[in-house]
Amino acid sequence: MRKYLHIICLAAILLILQAGTALAAQTVHVVKAGDTLWDIANKYGVTVNSLQQNNRLSSDRLQIGMKLVVNSTTTSRNQTPTLAADSNNIYTVRSGDNLWTIARNFNTTVQQLMSLNNLSSDRLNVGDRLYVKGVARTSVAPASPSRAKPVNPSPQPVTSTETDENDIGASICQYGAKYLGTRYSYGGSGPGGFDCSGFVGYVFKQHGYSLPRTAAGIYGVGVAVDKSNLREGDLVFFKGPRSSGIDHVGIYVANNQFIHSSSSRSGGVIYSSLNGPYYSQYYVGSKRILPE
């Protein structure tokens, strides 16, 4: 009899230990006002997709008080190894890096990294070498510029008036940069996936602006602005070769660059140049939504 009691006790102890292990493998986040899936994923070092799958979410909508299960086996963001540059302030790109994570770790912005390294897009390759801090220096560009040897253009002077006007525009551009690399999703308007107007509408919504759902609809609001007078936060519009009207929109950043949700083939949310062969050909106009 004692033998059976001993076996039963051992079985009960094992069940308790297994239950404790299962609970320890999970972290539960209680949704607070202002939370988004992207913010929660970023806090715990997981992906938006994993949060949606773990909690069987069919959209990015959250309710205050909702409890979300987060896999604690994923390294938390505050445990991420600190990135380091060499003595010349050059950082070598590693697997999994993107401009946003590099900018965050070196306390700078995506725009500054692009300007400092003369990048025309956000695409990086493992082994690329990037200047990560310091004042941009004037230098002569080589005949075939390579990211392994970045060229540093001279910074453009900005007046204090321009800075004041562009505060919210800069904030919008920096917020949009958080989603670099997010997949393209037709009809998508949440942090798990965007189409072009969904991305623009989502970013502006976080800053208190409600925009129409389509690129053509957004083109119908705001004030027209000349291409030569674009500033951060202005919207740029395009009409594709087989389209009967406006079918694409992006957010102007600086130096003829804009950020947008391009296509699945192009990598989702990326930076592109207004001077590129495609976008220069199909550019239609620009609008300013933000106050003067």
CORBELFEN-V283837 format. One record per residue. N is the residue number from 1. SS is DSSP state (A for helix, B for strand, O for the rest). PHI is phi in radians with two decimals (none if undefined). Layout:
# CORBELFEN-V283837
n->{N,N}
ss->{SS,SS}
phi->{PHI,PHI}
This chain:
# CORBELFEN-V283837
n->{1,2,3,4,5,6,7,8,9,10,11,12,13,14,15,16,17,18,19,20,21,22,23,24,25,26,27,28,29,30,31,32,33,34,35,36,37,38,39,40,41,42,43,44,45,46,47,48,49,50,51,52,53,54,55,56,57,58,59,60,61,62,63,64,65,66,67,68,69,70,71,72,73,74,75,76,77,78,79,80,81,82,83,84,85,86,87,88,89,90,91,92,93,94,95,96,97,98,99,100,101,102,103,104,105,106,107,108,109,110,111,112,113,114,115,116,117,118,119,120,121,122,123,124,125,126,127,128,129,130,131,132,133,134,135,136,137,138,139,140,141,142,143,144,145,146,147,148,149,150,151,152,153,154,155,156,157,158,159,160,161,162,163,164,165,166,167,168,169,170,171,172,173,174,175,176,177,178,179,180,181,182,183,184,185,186,187,188,189,190,191,192,193,194,195,196,197,198,199,200,201,202,203,204,205,206,207,208,209,210,211,212,213,214,215,216,217,218,219,220,221,222,223,224,225,226,227,228,229,230,231,232,233,234,235,236,237,238,239,240,241,242,243,244,245,246,247,248,249,250,251,252,253,254,255,256,257,258,259,260,261,262,263,264,265,266,267,268,269,270,271,272,273,274,275,276,277,278,279,280,281,282,283,284,285,286,287,288,289,290,291,292}
ss->{O,A,A,A,A,A,A,A,A,A,A,A,A,A,A,A,A,A,A,A,A,A,A,A,O,B,B,B,B,B,O,O,O,O,O,O,A,A,A,A,A,A,A,A,O,O,O,A,A,A,A,A,A,A,O,O,O,O,O,O,O,O,O,O,O,O,B,B,B,B,B,O,O,O,O,O,A,A,A,O,O,O,O,O,O,O,O,O,O,B,B,B,O,O,O,O,O,O,A,A,A,A,A,A,A,O,O,O,O,A,A,A,A,A,A,A,A,O,O,O,O,O,O,O,O,O,O,O,B,B,B,O,O,O,O,O,O,O,O,O,O,O,O,O,O,O,A,A,A,O,O,O,O,O,O,O,O,O,O,A,A,A,A,A,A,O,A,A,A,A,A,A,A,A,A,A,A,O,O,O,O,O,O,B,O,O,O,O,B,B,O,O,B,B,O,A,A,A,A,A,A,A,A,A,A,O,O,O,O,O,O,O,O,O,A,A,A,A,A,O,O,O,B,B,O,O,A,A,A,O,O,O,O,O,B,B,B,B,O,O,O,O,O,O,O,O,O,B,B,B,B,B,B,B,O,O,B,B,B,B,B,O,O,O,O,O,O,O,B,B,B,B,B,O,O,O,A,A,A,A,A,A,B,B,B,B,B,B,O,O,O,O}
phi->{none,-1.05,-1.08,-1.16,-1.08,-1.10,-1.13,-1.07,-1.08,-1.08,-1.08,-1.13,-1.09,-1.10,-1.11,-1.11,-1.10,-1.13,-1.13,-1.11,-1.13,-1.08,-1.16,-1.18,-1.37,-2.11,-2.09,-1.89,-1.85,-1.62,-1.13,-1.94,-1.01,1.61,-1.18,-2.24,-1.04,-1.12,-1.08,-1.16,-1.06,-1.16,-1.12,-1.72,1.27,-2.09,-1.78,-1.07,-1.06,-1.16,-1.11,-1.12,-1.21,-1.09,-1.92,0.94,-1.57,-1.71,-2.61,-1.63,-1.31,-2.16,-2.10,-1.02,1.67,-1.10,-1.81,-1.94,-1.47,-2.07,-1.25,-1.32,-1.25,-1.37,-1.04,-1.19,-1.03,-1.31,-1.83,-1.15,-1.01,-1.23,-1.36,-2.32,-1.83,-1.43,-1.13,-1.69,1.07,-1.95,-1.85,-1.67,-1.13,-1.96,-1.05,1.60,-1.25,-2.53,-1.05,-1.14,-1.15,-1.15,-1.06,-1.08,-1.28,-1.88,0.96,-2.38,-2.09,-1.06,-1.05,-1.16,-1.09,-1.12,-1.17,-1.12,-1.91,0.98,-1.59,-1.74,-2.62,-1.62,-1.30,-2.18,-2.08,-1.01,1.77,-1.04,-2.03,-2.14,-1.22,-2.05,-2.84,1.76,-1.39,-1.08,-1.91,-1.32,-2.61,-1.55,-1.28,-1.25,-1.05,-2.19,-1.07,-2.21,-1.15,-1.20,-2.30,-1.05,-1.84,-1.85,-1.27,-1.23,-1.19,-1.50,-1.13,-2.17,-1.34,-1.11,-1.11,-1.10,-1.10,-1.08,-1.16,-1.64,-0.95,-1.25,-1.11,-1.13,-1.11,-1.11,-1.13,-1.20,-1.15,-1.06,-1.14,-1.06,-1.78,-0.95,1.56,-1.11,-1.11,-1.38,-2.41,-1.05,1.43,-1.32,-2.37,-2.19,-1.11,-1.41,3.08,-2.35,-1.73,-1.11,-1.27,-1.11,-1.15,-1.06,-1.09,-1.14,-1.11,-1.19,-1.09,-1.18,-1.96,1.60,-1.96,-1.83,-1.96,-0.99,-1.35,-1.86,-1.05,-1.12,-1.13,-1.13,-1.10,-1.45,-2.06,1.43,-2.00,-1.10,-2.37,-1.20,-1.02,-1.34,-2.00,-1.13,-2.41,-0.93,1.65,-1.21,-1.86,-2.02,-2.20,-2.42,-2.22,-1.15,-1.12,-1.97,-1.81,-1.57,-2.81,-0.99,-2.35,-2.67,-2.52,-2.52,-1.86,-1.21,-1.87,3.14,0.89,1.13,-1.80,-2.40,-1.90,-2.82,-1.61,-1.40,-2.94,-1.09,-1.19,-1.51,1.89,1.31,-1.32,-2.50,-1.68,-2.42,-1.82,-1.14,-1.59,-1.12,-1.03,-1.42,-1.23,-1.19,-1.33,-1.92,-1.13,-1.92,3.04,-2.37,-2.31,-1.94,-1.59,-1.28,-1.14,-1.19}
